[in-house]
């Protein structure tokens, strides 16, 4: 497993850095793929957890050739339907490189950072949920501080933090596919 890249979204060109690192992860990925699936994980019912569905909603507004998006504000992919959705993607997109997008909790100094890396994402880890690892590449937005009462932490996360992170992630993703 490779170490994640950390990007501070408060830096002016952070979306360009996200685009560059995402391209690097895609190039380094050993999988023989012919399309890309963005699996945007989270719930629209919890502020801190809506980063994934919001990124999915934003990405689905663009028609990107060879790219599919699952997990939006209208049709979120979360703990209840994640396994079913993973099976669906495996069945309908067998040659896809899956890029998982999710919110995460982290250290105070990493609040507002985005992490990108090769490997799977472990959704629900912050709230002690046992869910299967997903994706070939992961992108997470650190929306709040981990430590105690994680579920409450996600519920009391500022929407402005989530939207700002999600917008930067979306810009970065679009930037890496606007070749």
C-alpha positions as a Markdown table, in Angstrom:
| # | Residue | x | y | z |
|---|---|---|---|---|
| 1 | Unk | 0.0 | 0.0 | 0.0 |
| 2 | Unk | 1.3 | 3.4 | -0.9 |
| 3 | Unk | 1.4 | 6.3 | 1.5 |
| 4 | Unk | -1.4 | 8.9 | 0.9 |
| 5 | Unk | -0.7 | 12.3 | -0.5 |
| 6 | Unk | -2.0 | 15.1 | 1.7 |
| 7 | Unk | -3.2 | 18.3 | 0.0 |
| 8 | Unk | -4.1 | 21.4 | 2.0 |
| 9 | Unk | -7.2 | 22.8 | 0.3 |
| 10 | Unk | -6.5 | 26.3 | 1.8 |
| 11 | Unk | -3.7 | 26.6 | -0.7 |
| 12 | Unk | -4.8 | 28.6 | -3.8 |
| 13 | Unk | -3.9 | 25.9 | -6.4 |
| 14 | Unk | -4.9 | 22.9 | -4.4 |
| 15 | Unk | -7.3 | 21.7 | -7.1 |
| 16 | Unk | -4.4 | 21.6 | -9.6 |
| 17 | Unk | -2.4 | 19.5 | -7.0 |
| 18 | Unk | -5.3 | 17.1 | -6.6 |
| 19 | Unk | -5.5 | 16.8 | -10.4 |
| 20 | Unk | -1.8 | 16.1 | -10.7 |
| 21 | Unk | -1.7 | 13.5 | -7.9 |
| 22 | Unk | -4.8 | 11.8 | -9.1 |
| 23 | Unk | -3.2 | 11.4 | -12.6 |
| 24 | Unk | -0.1 | 10.0 | -10.8 |
| 25 | Unk | -2.1 | 7.5 | -8.9 |
| 26 | Unk | -4.0 | 6.4 | -12.1 |
| 27 | Unk | -0.7 | 6.0 | -14.0 |
| 28 | Unk | 0.8 | 4.0 | -11.1 |
| 29 | Unk | -2.2 | 1.7 | -10.8 |
| 30 | Unk | -1.4 | -1.8 | -12.1 |
| 31 | Unk | -5.0 | -2.6 | -13.0 |
| 32 | Unk | -5.8 | -3.2 | -16.7 |
| 33 | Unk | -8.8 | -0.9 | -17.0 |
| 34 | Unk | -10.9 | 0.6 | -19.8 |
| 35 | Unk | -13.2 | 2.9 | -17.9 |
| 36 | Unk | -13.3 | 4.8 | -14.6 |
| 37 | Unk | -16.0 | 4.6 | -12.0 |
| 38 | Unk | -16.3 | 7.2 | -9.2 |
| 39 | Unk | -17.9 | 5.6 | -6.2 |
| 40 | Unk | -18.9 | 8.5 | -3.9 |
| 41 | Unk | -19.7 | 7.2 | -0.5 |
| 42 | Unk | -21.7 | 8.8 | 2.3 |
| 43 | Unk | -25.1 | 9.9 | 3.5 |
| 44 | Unk | -26.9 | 13.1 | 2.7 |
| 45 | Unk | -28.5 | 12.9 | 6.1 |
| 46 | Unk | -25.4 | 13.7 | 8.1 |
| 47 | Unk | -23.6 | 16.9 | 7.3 |
| 48 | Unk | -20.0 | 15.6 | 7.8 |
| 49 | Unk | -20.8 | 12.5 | 5.7 |
| 50 | Unk | -22.3 | 14.2 | 2.7 |
| 51 | Unk | -18.9 | 15.0 | 1.1 |
| 52 | Unk | -19.0 | 11.9 | -1.1 |
| 53 | Unk | -22.6 | 12.4 | -2.3 |
| 54 | Unk | -22.0 | 16.1 | -3.0 |
| 55 | Unk | -18.9 | 15.3 | -5.1 |
| 56 | Unk | -21.0 | 12.7 | -6.9 |
| 57 | Unk | -23.8 | 15.1 | -7.5 |
| 58 | Unk | -21.3 | 17.7 | -8.9 |
| 59 | Unk | -19.5 | 15.2 | -11.1 |
| 60 | Unk | -22.8 | 13.8 | -12.5 |
| 61 | Unk | -23.6 | 17.2 | -13.9 |
| 62 | Unk | -20.8 | 16.7 | -16.5 |
| 63 | Unk | -20.9 | 14.0 | -19.2 |
| 64 | Unk | -17.4 | 12.6 | -19.0 |
| 65 | Unk | -16.7 | 9.9 | -21.7 |
| 66 | Unk | -15.6 | 6.6 | -20.2 |
| 67 | Unk | -16.5 | 7.7 | -16.7 |
| 68 | Unk | -19.5 | 6.6 | -14.5 |
| 69 | Unk | -20.5 | 8.1 | -11.2 |
| 70 | Unk | -22.3 | 6.3 | -8.4 |
| 71 | Unk | -23.4 | 8.0 | -5.1 |
| 72 | Unk | -25.1 | 11.3 | -5.4 |
| 73 | Unk | -27.3 | 13.5 | -3.2 |
| 74 | Unk | -30.4 | 11.9 | -4.7 |
| 75 | Unk | -29.0 | 8.4 | -4.8 |
| 76 | Unk | -26.4 | 8.1 | -2.0 |
| 77 | Unk | -24.2 | 5.0 | -1.5 |
| 78 | Unk | -23.9 | 4.4 | 2.2 |
| 79 | Unk | -23.5 | 1.6 | 4.8 |
| 80 | Unk | -26.9 | 0.0 | 3.9 |
| 81 | Unk | -26.4 | -0.3 | 0.1 |
| 82 | Unk | -22.6 | -0.3 | -0.3 |
| 83 | Unk | -22.1 | -4.0 | -0.7 |
| 84 | Unk | -24.9 | -4.2 | -3.2 |
| 85 | Unk | -23.5 | -1.2 | -5.1 |
| 86 | Unk | -20.0 | -2.8 | -5.1 |
| 87 | Unk | -21.5 | -6.0 | -6.6 |
| 88 | Unk | -23.4 | -3.9 | -9.2 |
| 89 | Unk | -20.2 | -2.1 | -10.3 |
| 90 | Unk | -18.2 | -5.4 | -10.5 |
| 91 | Unk | -21.0 | -6.9 | -12.7 |
| 92 | Unk | -21.7 | -3.8 | -14.9 |
| 93 | Unk | -18.1 | -2.4 | -15.0 |
| 94 | Unk | -15.8 | -5.4 | -14.9 |
| 95 | Unk | -12.9 | -3.5 | -16.5 |
| 96 | Unk | -13.3 | -0.3 | -14.4 |
| 97 | Unk | -10.7 | 1.5 | -12.3 |
| 98 | Unk | -12.8 | 2.4 | -9.2 |
| 99 | Unk | -12.0 | 5.7 | -7.5 |
| 100 | Unk | -13.7 | 5.9 | -4.1 |
| 101 | Unk | -14.5 | 9.3 | -2.6 |
| 102 | Unk | -15.5 | 9.7 | 1.0 |
| 103 | Unk | -15.4 | 12.0 | 4.0 |
| 104 | Unk | -13.0 | 11.2 | 6.8 |
| 105 | Unk | -12.0 | 12.3 | 10.3 |
| 106 | Unk | -8.4 | 13.2 | 11.1 |
| 107 | Unk | -5.9 | 15.1 | 13.2 |
| 108 | Unk | -6.7 | 18.7 | 14.0 |
| 109 | Unk | -3.8 | 20.0 | 11.8 |
| 110 | Unk | -5.2 | 18.1 | 8.8 |
| 111 | Unk | -8.7 | 19.5 | 9.0 |
| 112 | Unk | -9.6 | 20.7 | 5.4 |
| 113 | Unk | -7.0 | 18.5 | 3.8 |
| 114 | Unk | -7.6 | 16.0 | 1.0 |
| 115 | Unk | -5.8 | 12.6 | 0.9 |
| 116 | Unk | -5.3 | 10.7 | -2.3 |
| 117 | Unk | -3.6 | 7.3 | -2.7 |
| 118 | Unk | -3.5 | 4.0 | -4.4 |
| 119 | Unk | -5.4 | 1.2 | -2.6 |
| 120 | Unk | -8.8 | 0.7 | -1.0 |
| 121 | Unk | -10.8 | 2.9 | 1.1 |
| 122 | Unk | -12.3 | 1.6 | 4.4 |
| 123 | Unk | -15.7 | 3.4 | 4.6 |
| 124 | Unk | -17.3 | 3.8 | 8.0 |
| 125 | Unk | -14.0 | 3.3 | 9.8 |
| 126 | Unk | -14.4 | 6.6 | 11.6 |
| 127 | Unk | -17.7 | 5.5 | 13.1 |
| 128 | Unk | -16.6 | 1.9 | 13.8 |
| 129 | Unk | -18.7 | 0.3 | 11.1 |
| 130 | Unk | -17.4 | -2.9 | 9.6 |
| 131 | Unk | -17.7 | -2.4 | 5.8 |
| 132 | Unk | -15.8 | -4.0 | 3.0 |
| 133 | Unk | -12.9 | -2.1 | 1.5 |
| 134 | Unk | -13.7 | -0.4 | -1.8 |
| 135 | Unk | -11.9 | 1.1 | -4.7 |
| 136 | Unk | -8.5 | 0.9 | -6.4 |
| 137 | Unk | -7.7 | 4.6 | -5.6 |
| 138 | Unk | -9.1 | 6.7 | -2.8 |
| 139 | Unk | -9.8 | 10.4 | -2.3 |
| 140 | Unk | -10.9 | 11.5 | 1.1 |
| 141 | Unk | -11.7 | 14.9 | 2.5 |
| 142 | Unk | -10.9 | 15.4 | 6.2 |
| 143 | Unk | -14.1 | 17.2 | 7.4 |
| 144 | Unk | -13.5 | 17.1 | 11.1 |
| 145 | Unk | -11.3 | 15.9 | 14.0 |
| 146 | Unk | -11.3 | 12.2 | 15.1 |
| 147 | Unk | -11.1 | 11.2 | 18.7 |
| 148 | Unk | -14.4 | 10.9 | 20.6 |
| 149 | Unk | -18.0 | 10.6 | 19.7 |
| 150 | Unk | -17.3 | 10.3 | 16.0 |
| 151 | Unk | -20.9 | 10.0 | 14.9 |
| 152 | Unk | -21.8 | 13.2 | 16.8 |
| 153 | Unk | -18.7 | 14.9 | 15.3 |
| 154 | Unk | -19.9 | 14.1 | 11.8 |
| 155 | Unk | -23.4 | 15.4 | 12.7 |
| 156 | Unk | -22.0 | 18.7 | 13.9 |
| 157 | Unk | -19.5 | 19.3 | 11.1 |
| 158 | Unk | -19.9 | 22.6 | 9.3 |
| 159 | Unk | -21.5 | 22.4 | 5.9 |
| 160 | Unk | -19.2 | 25.2 | 4.7 |
| 161 | Unk | -16.2 | 22.9 | 5.4 |
| 162 | Unk | -17.8 | 20.0 | 3.5 |
| 163 | Unk | -18.8 | 22.1 | 0.5 |
| 164 | Unk | -15.5 | 23.8 | 0.2 |
| 165 | Unk | -13.6 | 20.5 | 0.3 |
| 166 | Unk | -16.1 | 18.9 | -2.1 |
| 167 | Unk | -15.8 | 21.8 | -4.6 |
| 168 | Unk | -12.0 | 21.6 | -4.5 |
| 169 | Unk | -12.0 | 17.8 | -5.0 |
| 170 | Unk | -14.5 | 18.1 | -7.9 |
| 171 | Unk | -12.4 | 20.8 | -9.5 |
| 172 | Unk | -9.3 | 18.6 | -9.1 |
| 173 | Unk | -11.1 | 15.5 | -10.6 |
| 174 | Unk | -12.4 | 17.6 | -13.6 |
| 175 | Unk | -9.0 | 19.1 | -14.0 |
| 176 | Unk | -7.4 | 15.7 | -14.4 |
| 177 | Unk | -9.9 | 14.6 | -17.0 |
| 178 | Unk | -10.0 | 17.8 | -19.1 |
| 179 | Unk | -7.1 | 16.7 | -21.4 |
